[in-house]
């Protein structure tokens, strides 16, 4: 199988606090991996390391064959991180937000239209500023940006937050479709039953380490 994430003994620090304390994890292409563990265990930090946003202090790590220690910036254009914040420009419309992300990967305008339709933020919502959207609509817009960016790895921190029941079902279908198209998903979620039904494997994060 094709390994897309490989961390060995990874230590990452936030301020003076060891957010990750020797994590070992390997993820294969096409998996949906659920990160489990209590609040503060290091799940968010692990996602940020894999996104190239949090540097590693010790250990070794590769994401999509890119060395985290020497070239983590190169990872960012190939993965999509959706955290508690949606990462939207609030003064831009839905369409403008997606057009911006499309420009970073030279995606066609048809891809923007398809992503908006998939997440049901097309039509009149396309011209609404992100600041005027509901929490669920903002989440849909953020998810559409991952589609437009053609993310090879989807790194999701509580992705169902803000979505109604129908939106959660649509998100699950979207993730399965992304994986079927060759993507990989790593997510942290407190919605245990739903996430377990979605995941192909679970990894427990506790005390900054993985098991």
C-alpha positions as CSV (number, residue, x, y, z in Angstrom):
1,X,0.0,0.0,0.0
2,X,1.0,3.6,-0.5
3,X,2.0,5.3,2.8
4,X,1.0,8.9,2.9
5,X,1.7,9.8,6.6
6,X,4.6,8.3,8.6
7,X,5.6,9.7,12.0
8,X,8.2,8.1,14.2
9,X,9.0,9.4,17.7
10,X,7.6,12.8,16.8
11,X,7.8,15.5,19.5
12,X,6.1,18.9,19.0
13,X,6.0,21.8,21.4
14,X,3.4,24.5,22.0
15,X,5.1,27.2,24.0
16,X,6.9,25.2,26.7
17,X,4.3,22.4,26.6
18,X,5.0,19.2,24.8
19,X,1.9,18.8,22.7
20,X,3.1,15.6,21.2
21,X,5.5,13.4,23.1
22,X,6.9,10.7,20.8
23,X,4.1,9.9,18.4
24,X,4.3,6.9,16.1
25,X,1.7,6.7,13.4
26,X,1.5,5.4,9.8
27,X,-1.5,6.1,7.5
28,X,-2.0,4.5,4.1
29,X,-3.7,6.1,1.1
30,X,-7.4,5.6,1.1
31,X,-7.9,5.2,4.9
32,X,-10.3,7.1,7.1
33,X,-8.5,7.3,10.4
34,X,-10.3,8.4,13.5
35,X,-8.2,10.0,16.2
36,X,-9.6,9.3,19.7
37,X,-8.6,10.6,23.0
38,X,-9.6,13.2,25.7
39,X,-9.4,16.9,25.3
40,X,-5.9,18.1,25.4
41,X,-4.5,14.7,24.4
42,X,-2.8,16.1,21.3
43,X,-5.2,15.3,18.5
44,X,-5.3,18.9,17.1
45,X,-1.6,19.2,17.4
46,X,-1.1,16.0,15.4
47,X,-3.4,17.3,12.6
48,X,-1.4,20.6,12.6
49,X,1.9,18.6,12.3
50,X,0.5,16.7,9.4
51,X,-0.6,19.9,7.7
52,X,2.9,21.3,8.0
53,X,1.8,24.1,10.4
54,X,3.4,22.9,13.6
55,X,7.1,22.0,13.5
56,X,8.5,18.9,15.0
57,X,11.2,19.2,17.6
58,X,12.4,15.6,17.6
59,X,11.7,12.5,15.7
60,X,11.1,12.0,12.0
61,X,8.1,12.5,9.8
62,X,7.0,12.4,6.2
63,X,3.7,13.4,4.6
64,X,3.2,12.5,1.0
65,X,6.9,11.7,0.8
66,X,7.8,15.2,2.0
67,X,10.2,15.6,5.0
68,X,8.5,17.5,7.8
69,X,11.8,18.6,9.3
70,X,13.2,20.2,6.1
71,X,10.3,21.1,3.8
72,X,7.0,21.2,5.6
73,X,5.9,24.3,3.7
74,X,5.6,22.2,0.6
75,X,3.0,20.0,2.2
76,X,0.5,22.8,2.6
77,X,-0.6,23.0,-1.0
78,X,-1.4,19.3,-1.1
79,X,-3.4,18.8,2.1
80,X,-6.5,20.4,3.5
81,X,-6.9,21.2,7.2
82,X,-10.3,22.1,8.6
83,X,-10.2,23.0,12.2
84,X,-12.6,24.7,14.6
85,X,-12.2,27.8,12.6
86,X,-13.5,27.6,9.0
87,X,-10.6,29.6,7.4
88,X,-13.0,31.8,5.4
89,X,-12.5,35.4,4.4
90,X,-15.6,36.9,6.0
91,X,-15.7,40.0,3.7
92,X,-15.8,37.8,0.6
93,X,-18.8,36.0,-0.8
94,X,-19.1,32.2,-0.9
95,X,-18.1,32.2,-4.6
96,X,-15.2,34.6,-4.0
97,X,-13.9,32.4,-1.2
98,X,-14.0,29.4,-3.4
99,X,-12.5,31.2,-6.4
100,X,-9.6,32.3,-4.2
101,X,-8.8,28.7,-3.2
102,X,-9.4,27.6,-6.8
103,X,-6.7,30.1,-7.9
104,X,-4.1,28.5,-5.6
105,X,-4.3,25.2,-7.5
106,X,-5.4,26.4,-11.0
107,X,-8.8,24.8,-10.6
108,X,-11.4,25.4,-13.3
109,X,-14.5,27.5,-12.7
110,X,-16.6,24.4,-13.3
111,X,-14.9,22.8,-10.3
112,X,-16.0,25.8,-8.2
113,X,-19.5,25.4,-9.4
114,X,-19.5,21.7,-8.8
115,X,-18.1,22.1,-5.2
116,X,-20.8,24.7,-4.4
117,X,-23.5,22.4,-5.8
118,X,-22.2,19.4,-3.8
119,X,-22.3,21.3,-0.5
120,X,-25.6,23.1,-1.4
121,X,-24.2,26.6,-1.2
122,X,-24.9,27.5,-4.8
123,X,-27.8,29.6,-6.1
124,X,-28.5,32.7,-4.1
125,X,-26.0,31.7,-1.4
126,X,-23.1,32.0,-3.9
127,X,-23.3,35.8,-3.6
128,X,-23.7,36.0,0.1
129,X,-20.8,37.2,2.2
130,X,-19.3,34.6,4.5
131,X,-20.0,37.0,7.5
132,X,-23.7,36.6,6.8
133,X,-23.8,32.8,6.6
134,X,-25.1,30.6,9.4
135,X,-22.6,28.4,11.2
136,X,-23.7,25.4,9.1
137,X,-23.4,27.3,5.8
138,X,-19.9,28.4,6.8
139,X,-18.9,24.8,7.5
140,X,-20.3,23.8,4.1
141,X,-18.3,26.6,2.4
142,X,-15.1,25.5,4.2
143,X,-15.7,21.9,3.1
144,X,-16.3,23.0,-0.5
145,X,-12.9,24.7,-0.4
146,X,-11.3,21.3,0.3
147,X,-13.0,19.9,-2.7
148,X,-11.8,22.8,-4.9
149,X,-8.3,22.5,-3.6
150,X,-8.2,18.8,-4.6
151,X,-6.7,18.0,-1.2
152,X,-4.9,14.6,-1.2
153,X,-5.2,14.4,2.6
154,X,-8.2,15.8,4.5
155,X,-7.3,16.7,8.1
156,X,-10.5,17.4,10.0
157,X,-10.9,18.6,13.5
158,X,-14.6,18.1,14.6
159,X,-15.8,18.4,11.0
160,X,-19.5,17.7,11.9
161,X,-19.6,20.8,14.2
162,X,-22.3,23.3,13.1
163,X,-24.0,20.9,10.6
164,X,-27.5,19.7,11.0
165,X,-28.4,16.0,10.7
166,X,-28.7,16.2,6.9
167,X,-25.5,18.1,6.6
168,X,-23.7,15.5,8.7
169,X,-24.9,12.7,6.5
170,X,-23.8,14.6,3.4
171,X,-20.4,15.2,4.9
172,X,-20.0,11.4,5.6
173,X,-21.0,10.7,1.9
174,X,-18.5,13.4,0.8
175,X,-15.7,11.9,2.7
176,X,-16.4,8.4,1.4
177,X,-16.5,9.8,-2.1
178,X,-13.2,11.6,-1.6
179,X,-11.6,8.4,-0.4
180,X,-13.0,6.5,-3.4
181,X,-11.3,9.1,-5.6
182,X,-7.9,8.5,-4.0
183,X,-7.9,10.9,-1.0
184,X,-7.1,10.0,2.6
185,X,-8.9,11.3,5.7
186,X,-7.7,11.8,9.2
187,X,-10.3,13.2,11.6
188,X,-10.8,13.9,15.3
189,X,-14.4,13.9,16.4
190,X,-16.4,13.7,19.7
191,X,-19.3,12.2,17.7
192,X,-18.0,8.7,18.5
193,X,-20.8,6.6,17.0
194,X,-21.0,8.5,13.8
195,X,-17.2,8.7,13.4
196,X,-16.7,5.0,14.2
197,X,-19.2,4.1,11.4
198,X,-17.2,6.2,9.0
199,X,-13.7,5.3,10.0
200,X,-11.7,2.3,8.6
201,X,-9.3,2.4,11.6
202,X,-9.0,4.2,15.0
203,X,-5.8,5.6,16.7
204,X,-5.9,6.6,20.3
205,X,-4.0,9.8,21.3
206,X,-3.3,10.2,25.0
207,X,-0.7,12.2,26.8
208,X,0.8,13.3,23.5
209,X,1.4,9.8,22.3
210,X,-0.4,7.4,19.9
211,X,-1.5,3.9,20.4
